[in-house]
Amino acid sequence: MENLIFLEPRSTFDTMILGVSDKGLVYDQDALIEHWRKEFSDSATDEDEAHIMAVEWFEFNVLGAYYGEYTPIYSSKESLELVLEDL
């Protein structure tokens, strides 16, 4: 598929790709959120607050973004495993 849309920087986010669907790339949303939790963690921000900030960042800036027909899909590995078990 030449129309795939990748999250940038690819050197960071390509490792979080779970697979490819007919609609586009499928990213591990838990890994994405963990990435941003680490980004938001510092001496003034505790783990819980950093996690909340990461979830809000993901929901507003990533999940809420539309890039066209091949906008990436986001799923947790756990949810994907449950779907695959039902097949």
Secondary structure, DSSP 8 states (H G I E B T S, - for coil): -TT----SSHHHHGGGEEEEETTEEEEEHHHHHHHHHHHH-BTTB-HHHHHHHHHHHIIIIIIT---STT--EEE-HHHHHHHHHT-
